[in-house]
Amino acid sequence: MMDDGAYADPHTLPGQLQRGRGLGARQALTHPGAADFVYACVVTDHRWDRQTEQRDSYLARLIHRLDLSLTPIEGHLFGSGGDDDAQEIELALHVLALLPFTGRFDAVPVLRRYATEGRHWSSAVEAVEETGVRKIPEVWAGLDADVVAAHDDTELAAHVYGAREPWSSWARTQPRIRRILDGHTTRHTTPPPPTPPPGGCADTGSSVLAQRVAAGAGPERRLALQELGRRGEPVILDLAEDPSLRNPAGWTPGMPQALHHLGNAAVPRARIWAAGSDRTLNELALTVLAEFGDPDDGPYLLDALTADATAGAWCAMETPARGLGRLRVAQAADALAHAWEATVHSSARAAVLQGLLGCAPTAANGYAVEALDDCEPAVQQQACAAAPGTVRVRTRLHALGDDPLAPEVHDAARQRLSHFSVPENVP
C-alpha cells in the first residue's frame, strides 16, 4: 500500500485525480494543465490498495475525453520507468488495453509492440485478457503468433500457465505453447481434493457445537460458530471473549459472521466490549453496533470514524461510516464529508457515500452527482440510485448506460433511467 504522504492535497486537481474522484474527472475537462496530471497518474500508480481499487477505466476515459496523445505513455513503457518492476507498468498497459473500446485504435500498436518487445511482455498479454479487449479483432488477430515468434521457449515457459487464458486458447494454434502446457501436465499431478470438515452442523446439538468451537480449528470451528449464531445461542458471546480461541492475528475465524447471525441479541454485550481495553472485542463491538445498534451508539461510531480517518485507517473507517448512515446521525455529516475528500482508499468511498446519504441526505446529493464519475464501479452504482433526477444527471446516466468502459454500471444506470420514464401518477 502507498504511503498517504505520496498524495497531493485532496483539494487540488492532482490530489483528486490521484484518488480517482469524480470531481477530478470533471474538472480535468476544462483545466489547462490537466494533461500532465493525467499522464502522471498513468505512469505512477496511485492506488492505495492495488488488489481492490480501480483506475484503468477512469484514466482511459480521461485520455479519450481529452484526446490526449499516447506518446508519454509509450515512453514510460519503453523507457527506464518500466524496467525494474512489472507492477510499475501494469496500470499503463491496462489503460492502453481499454482505449480501443472508445475507438482509440492508436493504442493497439503500442500494446502489441510491448507484448513482443517489452521487458515485462507477459503483463501486456494479461492486460489484453483481463480487460476483455481480445474481443476486438485489431487487438487479438495474430497476437498469438507475434508473441510466440518474439520469445524463446524458456521465456514462454516462465509465463505460460495451465488452464489460464489466453494460453489455453493459443495452445490450439501454437504448437510451442501446446508443448509447454503438455510438459506442465506431465510434471504436475492433480492434487487431491480438500478433505471436508468432519461432521455436519444442522443436526448437532448446541452443546456439542460449543465443544467443537473450543476444541476444533479451521473450517470445523468456523462452521460450528456460524451454526450457533444462526440458532441465536448466547454462548457465542462467551466464546468471543475467550482469547485461547484466537489465531496469531488476534481473531477467531467465523466470529464476526456468528455475531451477525446473532443480531440484536449481541448489542448489550457489544456495548460492554466497546468500553473495554481488549482491541479484538473493541473491533467486534464496532461491527455489531454499526449493524444493530441504536442512535445512542452514534457517538461511539462517530468517535471511531474520526479516529480512523485521522490515523489513515481507511479500511477500518468503512464500518462506522455505514453504521452512522444507517442510524442517520446528522452530527456525523462533517466528519463523513472530510473522509470523502481525504481518503486515499477509493473503495472506501462506497461506505462514506452510504453514510452521507443517511446522515445528510440533502448535502449528499452533491456527492452522489460527483460519484457518477468516480473511478470505482461500486460507487458509481450507488450514485446511479441516489443522484437527483436533474437534466445533467439524466444525461450522465444515459452515457453510463452505454459506456464501454463501465460495463458494471450499465444495469444500475438503465434501471434508474427506467424509473424516470414512469409517470409520477402511476402507482
N, C-alpha and C positions, 0 to 999 in steps of 0.2 A: 504494500500500500504506500501511496505517496505521502510525504510529509505535508501537513497543512500549510507550512511556510512556503511551499513551492507555488502557491496560487496567488494571483493578483487580487487586489481589493475587489470584493464582491459588488461594489457599486460602479466599477469600471467595465467597459466593454470587454477587455481581455479577461477579467475575472469572471464575467458572466458566460463567455464562450468556453472558458476552461471548465466551468461547472455544467455546461450543457443546458443552460437555462433558455427558455423560450424568449425571454426579454432580450437576451443577447442575439438570438437568431433574428429577431425583428429589427433591432437597432442596427445590426450589421448591414442591412439592405440600403441604408442611407448614410452610413458613417464613412467618411472619405478614406480612413486608414484601415478599413475592415479587412481588406485582402491579406495584409501582413499578419493580422491577428488570427485569421482563419488558417493560413498556412502554418503558423506556429503551433496551432492545436493539432494539425495533422501530423507534423513531424515530431512533436513531443506529446506523447500520450499522457494526458492529464487525468485519466480515470483513477480515482482513489482506490477502487477495487475492480481490477480488470476482469475478474470472474463473473461479476454481476452487473456491471454497468455497460451502457451502450453509448457510442459516439459516432459510429461509422455512418449511419443513415443521416444523422444530424449534420455532420460535416459535408457529406456528399450533397445533401440538399442545398447547403450554403454555396458550395462550389458551383452547382448548377444555377442557382438563382442569381449569383453574382457574375456568372460567366467567366470564371477565373481560369487562367492558363494552368496547365498541369506541369509546366517546366520545373517549378521549385520542388514539387513532389518527386518528380523523376530524378532530380539532382540529389534529393535526400536518399532515395533508394540506392542509387549507384555511387553515391559519394561516401565519405568517411562516416557519416551519421548512421549508416546501416550496417557497418562492417562487423561489429563486435557481438551484438546481441540480437537474436531474431525478434525478440519482443519489441525492439525499438522500431521495427518497420512493419509490424503486423497491422497496426491501425491504418497506416497509409495504404497498404495493399487491400484491405477491406473497403476503404473508401473508393479506391480505383475500381474494384470489382463491382461496386454498386452503381457507379456512374453510367454504365451503358443502359441501365433501366430508365434513365432520364433522357436518353438519346445522345449522351456524351460518348460517342464511339471512339473519340481520340484517346480514351483511357485504355482501349483494347491493346494497341501495340505496346504500350508501356507495361501493361500487366503481363502480356505474353513474353515480352523481352525479359522481364525479371524472372519468369518461370524457366527460362532457358539459360540466362546469363547471370542471374543474381546469386549472391553468396548463400542466401537463405531461400533458395528457389522453391523448396517444398512448401514454404509459407504462402507463396503465390498460388500454388495448386490447392492448398487448403482454403484459401480465401475464395477461389472460384467455386469450390464445393459448398462451403458454409453459407455463402450469400445467395446461392441458387442461380448465379449468373450463367451457369452451364446451359440454362435454357435458351440462351441467345447464341445462335449459330456462329456469329462473328467471333465469339469468345471461345467456343467449345470445339468447333470443327478443326481437326488436325492438331489440336493441342497435345494429344497423347503422343503422336509421332514426333512432334517438336521436342517435347520433354525427354523422351527416350533417346532421341538422337543426340541430345546435348549432354547426357550424363552416362558415365560408365556403370557397370553392374554394381560396383562397390557403393557408389553414390546412391544409386536407386535402392539397393537393398537396405540402406540406412533409413529410408523413409517409407518404404512400401510395407503396409500392414494388412494382414489377413483380409477380413471382410469389409474393411473400410473403403469408402468411395474416395476418389474415383478409381482407385487401384483395381477393385474387383471388376468394374466395367472395362477398364483399359486392358485387363488381362485377356479379354476376349479378342482384342485386336492387336495386342503387342506381345509376341512370344517371350521376350525377355522378362516382362513383368510376370507373365504366367509361370515361367521357370522359378522366379524368386518366390512367388506365392506357393508353388508346389514344394519348394525347399523348406518353407516355413512349416507346411503341413507335415512334412516328413520328420522335421526335428522336434516338433512340439506335439505332445499328446494332449487330448482334451482333458481338462481337469474334471475330477468327479463333481457331481452336483453337491451343493452345500447340504449338510445334514440338518433336517428340520428340527426345531426345538422339541424336546420330549414333552409329551402330554399336551392335551388341549386345555382350554381355559373355561369354555362355556359351561361344561358340566362339572366343574370342580368347585368344591366348597370354598367359601371366602377365607376360612382359617388356613386351609391348605395353600391357597394363593398367597396369603401373607407369609407363610413359611417359605414359599418359593422365592419371594422377594428377598427375604432375609438370607437365605442360603444360596440362592442362584446367582447367575450373572448373565450378561449379554442378552440375547433375544428372550430367553426364558424369563428373566427378571422384568424386562420391559413389557412383555405381553401380560404377565401377571399383574403388573401395576395398572396397566390400562384397563384390564377387566375389572379390577377392584374399583377404579374410578367410574367406569360405566355403571357399576352396581350402586354407586353412591356410598361406598363403605368409608366411614370416617377414619379408619385405620391408616388411610393414605396420609393423613396429616401427621400422624406419629412417625410414619416411615420417612416423610420428608425431612424430619428433624434428626434423623439418625445419620451421623457423619460416617459411620462404618460402611454405609451403602454407596458412598460417593466414589467416583473414579478419581484419578490423579488430578483432573482438571477441576474437581470440586463439585461435580454434578452426578446425580443419579439418573442415568438414561431412562427416559419414559416418564419421569416425574412431571414435567410440565404438561404432557398430554393427559396424565391421570388427573391432575388438578383441574384441567379444562373440563374433563368429564364430570368432575365433582361439582363444578359450577359454584352457585351462590353459597353452598354449604362450606366452601373454603374461605369465604370472606372474613369471618370473625378471627380465625387463626392467622390469616394473612396480615391482618392489622397488627397483631402481636409481633409477627415476624418483621414487619416494616419498622417497628420501634426498636428492634434488637440490633446486635452487632455482628450477627452471622451474615456474611455477604451473600452466601448461596441462598439463604432464606430471604434476604432483602430482595434479591432479583426475582425469586418465585413470588414474593408478595406483590411486587410491582406488576407482574404479569397478571396475577389474579385480580388485583384491584382495578387495573386498566380495563379488564374484560367484564368484571362482575360487580365492581364497587359502585357506590352511590355518590352523590355530589359532595358528601362530607370527605370523601377521599381525594377530591380535586386538588387541595393544596399540596398533598403528598406527591401527586403526579406532576404538578407544576414545578415543584422543587426538583424532582428527578429530571424533568425535561431541561430545566435551566442548568442544572449541574452537568448533564451530559453534553449540552451544546457548548458550555464554557470549556469543558475538557476535550472537546472534539471527539466525543464518543458517539459518532453519528449513527451507528447501527443500534446502540442501546437506546438512543433517543426516540426511535420509531415506536416503541411500546407505549411510553407515556403520551406521545403525540396522538396516537389513535384513541387512547383512553380518554384524554381530555376532549377530543371531538365527540366521542360517544356521550360523555356527560354534559357537553355543551357549556363548558366552563369559560364564560366570557372573559374572565381575568387573564386567561392564557393567550389571548389574541396577539399581544405584542411579542411575547416570547416565541410564539409559533412563526410570526412574520420574520423575526430575526433569524430563526432557524432556517426558514425558506431561503433567505438571502445568503446566509453564511455557509450552509452545509456544502462540503466538497464531495459528499457521497450522493450522487444524483439519484440513486434508487430510493434514498430516504425521503425524497420529496413526495412520494406517493402517500406516506404516512402523515407528513406535515400538511399536505393538502386536505387529507381526510380530517385532520384536527381543525384546520381553518374553516372548513365547511360547517363543522359542528359548532365551533366556538364563536365565529364571526361571519355568519352567512352573507351579509351584505358586502363586507370587505373582501370576502373570499371570491366574489365574482371576478374581481380583477386578476387574482392569482389563477383562477380557472381559465380565463381567457389567455393569459400568458402560457399556461401549461399546454395549450393546444399545439404549441411549437416546441415543447420540451424534447430533450434527447431520449427520454425513457418512454417506451410504449405504454407501460402501466400508468404513468402519469397522464399521458395523452388520453388514454381510455377513460380515466376518471374525469378529465376535463370535458370530454365529449358529453358526458351525462350531466355535468354540473354547470357548464358555462351558460350565461344568459342568452336568450334567443334573439340577439341583435342581428342586424343585417351582416355585420362584419363576422360574427360567429358563424352564421349560416354559410357564408361564403367559404370560410375556412373549413367547415365540416364537409362541404361539397368537395373541396380539394383533398381532404384527408380520406374521404370515401373511395377515391380512385388513385391515391398516391402510391406509385410503385415502390417507394422507399418505406412505406408504413403499412405493410400487409396486416400486421397485428391489430391495427387500429380501424381497419375498414368496417368491420361489423358494428363497432361502437358508434362510429360517425354516421353510418347509414341508419342505424336504429334511432338515433336522436333526430335525424332529419325526417324520418317517417313519423315521429311524434309531432313535429311541427306541421306536417301536412294534414293532420286530423283537425277538423274544425273544432273550436273551443266548446261549442254547444253539443258536441256529440258525446254521449256518456262513455 
